[in-house]
Every structure is written in structure tokens, then in C-alpha cells.
Amino acid sequence: MYVETVIDADMDVLWERTQNPARHQSWDLRFTSISYLPRTEGEPQRFRYATRLLPLLWIAGTGVSAGERQRPDGTRVSALRFASGHPLSLLAEGSGYWRYVPGPTGVRFLTGYDYRPRWGRCGALADRLVFRPLMGWATAWSFDRLRLWCERGIHPRAALGRALGECAARLALPLAALVASPAALVASPAAPLALAAGIAVLAVLLPPLPGTPAARRCRRTPSGRVGPPRLLTTLEPSCPRSSTRTWEPTSVVCTPRSGAASPSGSTTAKPVSGAERWSGSATGPSS
């Protein structure tokens, strides 16, 4: 899975708002809470995360992360592995990375991640049809929410309020068309219903307001070859059960069509010992 955006903000500001757990959870729809666990100097950062699906239903998991804040080419990178032992969690384990690439119009902020679903064939089908598209949308929407915070100073809570208000307005338009013509609806239901349907289509197709987050503003396929950083291979698996298999996001190659949790600071992770690494990358990890 791949998502990319360009954020016209200072690199240090972007790093702090993505690597600080309290800041991260404020803009990322995928997490309700993120908390770091105690660690000693030089070790990767372990953390707990939780997502609230219903008022009394939380899906929790654990992870390990590391980051490189100072790199010779001026870029920054962070990587993590995560897992959940919750029986209702479709996501069993996975891994991902963030890259920060400075450019003339801002910081190119991108992510790649992948995971292994549970529940066998039923889980794989649910993941392909529902969960994976939803995760991709939530990631892209969250990235644009972060961009608005860094570029325009719109706090994530305010951005969510704007998004909910705009959705309510779009839903109200076709209803208003029906309420405005009750006599016509009784005499000939087809015409008012067609009008309401047309308004509903326009409400969906119209672009969001500039200050409202939108997943459509993010790139969902890379413009070139992108692979997981080598830092990812140094992280031990974060599994709630005994396992020797770890998962890494695949490298993505964008070819022309015929006729797309977070560490703090810089740490050096210990190499994985005795673990079988799985990678769907044809080229292997990149720097």
C-alpha cells in the first residue's frame, strides 16, 4: 500500500508532528492512541497502539520502530513493525515506513506498508474487498489532514469538524430538493427523484473545499521505484505470539500503462537474529 503527498512546511515541524506519539494520534485516523514503552539508550522504540471501533470496543496491538533523522542525502526515514493479538483484529502483523524527501515545493512525505490478514480465506476476501481499500483511504485522508495542519495551521480536530460539516451539507442537498417540491413529488415522483439523484451525484463529484481534508489530493501510486528502507530489516518482529516470520512492505514499481507509528529521534536498531525475513520486494530494501 502506498500514499504520498507534498507538504510545504519545515522538515523539523513535519518530523515532530509525525514522530511525537501525541501529535501523531491527533491527525491519523488509523489510531486512537499511541504510547511509548520504556527503553534503554540505543534500542529501538517499542510502543502500544489502540483503535476505538465502538464506544466500548478497542482493538489494541504492539510495535517496534526506529528512525534516521540525519542522512547524507538530506532525507529522513522511519520504519516500524506492528502486530495485534486481538481476536477481532483482521490485521495480524505487518510493517511499514515513512520517507521525508526535501524538494523545491516542500517535503515529499510518503509511506509504504503491508500486513498479513487473519481469518483464512474469509479474512483475505474481507481484506481485499473492504478493509484494504478503507485503510488506503484513511491513510490518504490523514496525510491531507496533516498537510492542512502544517501548511495552514488548521488543527486536526478543526479539520475533522470541517469534513463532517461538509459531508452533512452534501447529504442535505438532495433532501432539500425533495422537500422543496412536495406537490411535484406526489403528482409525478420521477422528476423530483431524478433531480435529487442528479444533485447527489454533483455533491459527490464536486471537490472538497480547500480547508477540508480529502484523500483524492494524495498520490496513491509511486512515480518510480520505491522500496522499504534497510532500516526496516534491522527491526525485530513485534508479535503477540511466538513467530519467526516477519512481514515487509513490497517494493512498488510504477510502469506506464499501455494505450500509486512512529519513532522519535534517531536510533540504531539491533539486527534480527535467527528470524526468517519475508519480503515481496524484487529488488530488496533500499537505503
C-alpha positions as CSV (number, residue, x, y, z in Angstrom):
1,M,0.0,0.0,0.0
2,Y,1.4,3.4,-1.0
3,V,0.4,7.0,-0.2
4,E,2.3,10.2,-1.0
5,T,1.8,13.9,-0.6
6,V,3.9,17.1,-0.7
7,I,3.8,19.3,2.4
8,D,5.1,22.9,2.1
9,A,6.4,23.1,5.7
10,D,9.7,23.0,7.6
11,M,11.2,19.5,7.8
12,D,11.6,19.7,11.6
13,V,7.9,20.7,12.0
14,L,6.8,17.7,9.9
15,W,9.1,15.3,11.7
16,E,7.9,16.4,15.2
17,R,4.2,16.1,14.2
18,T,4.7,12.6,12.8
19,Q,7.2,11.2,15.3
20,N,5.7,12.5,18.6
21,P,3.0,10.0,19.6
22,A,0.6,12.6,21.0
23,R,0.8,14.6,17.8
24,H,0.7,11.5,15.5
25,Q,-2.5,10.2,17.0
26,S,-4.2,13.6,16.7
27,W,-4.2,13.5,12.8
28,D,-4.0,9.8,11.9
29,L,-7.5,8.2,11.6
30,R,-6.0,4.7,11.9
31,F,-5.0,5.2,15.6
32,T,-6.9,6.4,18.6
33,S,-4.0,6.2,21.0
34,I,-0.2,5.6,20.7
35,S,2.1,5.2,23.8
36,Y,5.8,4.5,24.0
37,L,7.1,1.8,26.3
38,P,10.3,2.3,28.4
39,R,13.6,1.6,26.6
40,T,17.3,1.9,27.1
41,E,19.6,4.1,25.1
42,G,20.4,2.7,21.6
43,E,17.5,0.3,21.4
44,P,14.5,0.6,19.1
45,Q,11.4,2.2,20.5
46,R,8.6,-0.2,21.4
47,F,5.1,1.1,21.6
48,R,1.4,0.2,22.1
49,Y,-1.4,1.4,19.9
50,A,-5.2,1.1,20.1
51,T,-8.0,2.0,17.7
52,R,-11.6,2.5,19.0
53,L,-14.2,1.0,16.7
54,L,-17.2,1.4,19.0
55,P,-17.6,3.3,22.4
56,L,-16.6,0.1,24.3
57,L,-14.7,-1.8,21.6
58,W,-10.9,-1.2,21.3
59,I,-8.5,-3.1,19.0
60,A,-5.0,-2.9,20.5
61,G,-1.6,-4.0,19.4
62,T,2.2,-3.5,19.9
63,G,5.0,-2.4,17.7
64,V,8.7,-1.5,17.4
65,S,10.1,1.4,15.5
66,A,13.3,3.3,14.7
67,G,14.2,6.4,12.7
68,E,17.1,8.1,11.0
69,R,16.9,11.9,11.3
70,Q,20.3,12.7,9.9
71,R,21.2,11.1,6.5
72,P,23.9,12.2,4.0
73,D,21.3,13.0,1.2
74,G,19.2,15.2,3.5
75,T,16.3,12.9,3.6
76,R,14.9,11.2,6.7
77,V,13.3,7.8,7.2
78,S,11.4,5.9,9.9
79,A,10.3,2.2,9.9
80,L,8.2,0.0,12.1
81,R,6.8,-3.4,12.6
82,F,3.5,-4.0,14.3
83,A,1.1,-6.8,15.3
84,S,-2.2,-7.4,17.1
85,G,-3.3,-10.4,19.0
86,H,-6.9,-9.2,19.4
87,P,-9.3,-11.9,18.1
88,L,-11.4,-9.2,16.3
89,S,-8.4,-7.6,14.6
90,L,-8.3,-8.5,10.9
91,L,-4.7,-7.3,10.9
92,A,-2.4,-9.9,12.3
93,E,1.1,-8.4,11.7
94,G,2.8,-6.1,9.3
95,S,5.4,-3.4,8.7
96,G,5.9,-0.1,7.0
97,Y,8.0,3.0,6.6
98,W,7.9,6.8,6.2
99,R,10.2,8.8,3.9
100,Y,10.8,12.5,4.1
101,V,12.3,13.9,0.9
102,P,13.0,17.6,0.7
103,G,12.1,19.3,-2.6
104,P,11.6,22.7,-4.3
105,T,7.9,22.9,-3.4
106,G,8.0,21.2,0.0
107,V,8.7,17.9,1.7
108,R,7.7,14.8,-0.2
109,F,6.1,12.7,2.5
110,L,5.3,9.2,1.6
111,T,4.5,5.8,3.2
112,G,4.6,2.2,2.1
113,Y,3.2,-0.6,4.3
114,D,1.8,-4.1,4.1
115,Y,0.3,-6.6,6.5
116,R,-0.9,-10.1,6.8
117,P,-4.7,-10.6,7.5
118,R,-6.0,-13.4,9.7
119,W,-9.2,-15.5,9.5
120,G,-8.0,-17.5,6.5
121,R,-9.8,-17.2,3.2
122,C,-12.7,-15.2,4.6
123,G,-10.2,-12.7,6.1
124,A,-8.4,-12.4,2.8
125,L,-11.6,-11.8,1.0
126,A,-12.8,-9.2,3.5
127,D,-9.4,-7.5,3.4
128,R,-9.3,-7.3,-0.4
129,L,-12.9,-6.0,-0.8
130,V,-13.3,-3.8,2.3
131,F,-10.5,-3.4,4.8
132,R,-7.6,-2.7,2.5
133,P,-9.4,0.0,0.4
134,L,-10.6,1.5,3.6
135,M,-7.1,1.6,5.1
136,G,-5.7,3.2,1.9
137,W,-8.4,5.9,2.0
138,A,-7.9,6.5,5.7
139,T,-4.1,6.9,5.2
140,A,-4.5,9.3,2.3
141,W,-7.2,11.4,4.1
142,S,-5.0,11.5,7.2
143,F,-2.0,12.7,5.2
144,D,-4.0,15.6,3.7
145,R,-5.3,16.4,7.2
146,L,-1.6,16.6,8.3
147,R,-0.8,18.8,5.3
148,L,-3.5,21.3,6.2
149,W,-2.2,21.4,9.8
150,C,1.4,22.1,8.7
151,E,0.6,24.5,5.8
152,R,-2.5,26.4,7.0
153,G,-2.4,25.9,10.8
154,I,-5.8,24.0,10.7
155,H,-5.7,21.8,13.8
156,P,-6.7,18.1,13.1
157,R,-9.8,18.5,15.3
158,A,-11.0,21.5,13.4
159,A,-10.2,19.7,10.1
160,L,-12.4,16.8,11.2
161,G,-15.2,19.2,12.1
162,R,-15.0,20.8,8.7
163,A,-15.1,17.4,7.0
164,L,-18.2,16.3,8.9
165,G,-19.9,19.6,8.3
166,E,-19.2,19.5,4.5
167,C,-20.5,15.8,4.4
168,A,-23.7,16.9,6.2
169,A,-24.2,19.7,3.7
170,R,-23.7,17.4,0.7
171,L,-26.2,14.9,2.1
172,A,-28.7,17.7,2.8
173,L,-28.7,19.0,-0.8
174,P,-30.7,16.1,-2.4
175,L,-33.0,16.0,0.6
176,A,-33.7,19.8,0.2
177,A,-34.5,19.2,-3.4
178,L,-37.2,16.7,-2.4
179,V,-38.6,18.8,0.4
180,A,-38.8,21.9,-1.8
181,S,-41.2,20.3,-4.2
182,P,-43.7,18.1,-2.3
183,A,-46.6,18.7,-4.7
184,A,-44.5,17.6,-7.7
185,L,-43.3,14.6,-5.8
186,V,-46.9,13.5,-5.2
187,A,-48.1,14.2,-8.8
188,S,-45.0,12.8,-10.6
189,P,-42.4,11.2,-8.3
190,A,-40.0,10.5,-11.2
191,A,-38.9,14.1,-11.9
192,P,-38.1,15.2,-8.3
193,L,-36.3,11.9,-7.7
194,A,-34.2,12.4,-10.8
195,L,-33.4,15.9,-9.7
196,A,-32.4,14.8,-6.3
197,A,-30.3,12.0,-7.8
198,G,-28.5,14.5,-10.1
199,I,-27.8,16.8,-7.1
200,A,-26.5,13.9,-5.1
201,V,-24.1,12.9,-7.9
202,L,-22.8,16.5,-8.2
203,A,-22.4,16.7,-4.4
204,V,-20.2,13.6,-4.5
205,L,-18.2,14.7,-7.6
206,L,-17.6,18.3,-6.5
207,P,-14.1,18.7,-5.0
208,P,-13.9,19.4,-1.3
209,L,-13.3,22.9,0.0
210,P,-9.6,23.9,0.2
211,G,-9.6,23.7,4.0
212,T,-11.2,20.3,4.2
213,P,-9.1,17.1,4.1
214,A,-9.5,14.9,1.0
215,A,-7.9,11.6,0.2
216,R,-8.1,12.4,-3.5
217,R,-5.4,15.0,-3.2
218,C,-2.8,12.3,-2.4
219,R,-0.9,10.2,-4.8
220,R,-1.7,6.5,-4.5
221,T,0.9,5.1,-6.9
222,P,4.6,6.0,-6.9
223,S,6.2,7.9,-9.8
224,G,9.2,5.5,-9.8
225,R,10.7,2.6,-8.0
226,V,10.1,2.7,-4.2
227,G,11.1,0.1,-1.7
228,P,11.4,-0.4,2.1
229,P,14.5,1.2,3.7
230,R,17.3,-1.0,5.0
231,L,16.4,0.2,8.5
232,L,13.3,-2.0,8.4
233,T,15.4,-5.2,8.2
234,T,17.1,-4.3,11.5
235,L,13.9,-4.3,13.5
236,E,12.9,-7.4,15.4
237,P,9.4,-8.7,14.8
238,S,6.6,-7.4,17.1
239,C,4.4,-10.4,17.5
240,P,2.0,-11.1,20.4
241,R,2.6,-14.8,19.9
242,S,5.6,-16.9,19.1
243,S,6.5,-16.5,15.4
244,T,9.6,-16.4,13.3
245,R,8.1,-14.8,10.3
246,T,8.1,-11.1,9.8
247,W,6.4,-9.1,7.1
248,E,7.8,-6.2,5.0
249,P,6.0,-3.9,2.5
250,T,6.8,-4.8,-1.1
251,S,8.7,-2.6,-3.4
252,V,6.5,-0.9,-5.9
253,V,7.4,-0.2,-9.5
254,C,5.2,2.2,-11.5
255,T,5.2,1.4,-15.1
256,P,3.5,3.2,-17.9
257,R,0.1,1.9,-18.9
258,S,-0.4,0.5,-22.3
259,G,-2.8,2.5,-24.8
260,A,0.4,4.7,-6.5
261,A,3.8,4.6,14.3
262,S,6.4,6.4,14.8
263,P,9.8,6.7,16.3
264,S,11.3,9.7,17.9
265,G,14.8,10.9,17.0
266,S,17.4,8.7,15.6
267,T,18.1,5.2,16.9
268,T,20.2,2.3,15.8
269,A,18.2,-1.0,15.9
270,K,19.7,-4.3,16.7
271,P,19.8,-6.8,13.8
272,V,17.2,-9.6,13.7
273,S,18.8,-12.8,14.8
274,G,17.5,-16.2,13.7
275,A,14.4,-14.7,12.2
276,E,13.1,-15.7,8.7
277,R,12.5,-12.5,6.8
278,W,9.8,-12.4,4.2
279,S,9.9,-9.7,1.6
280,G,7.8,-9.3,-1.6
281,S,10.4,-7.0,-2.9
282,A,12.1,-8.0,-6.1
283,T,14.9,-5.5,-5.5
284,G,15.2,-5.8,-1.7
285,P,15.3,-2.9,0.8
286,S,16.7,0.4,-0.3
287,S,18.7,2.9,1.7
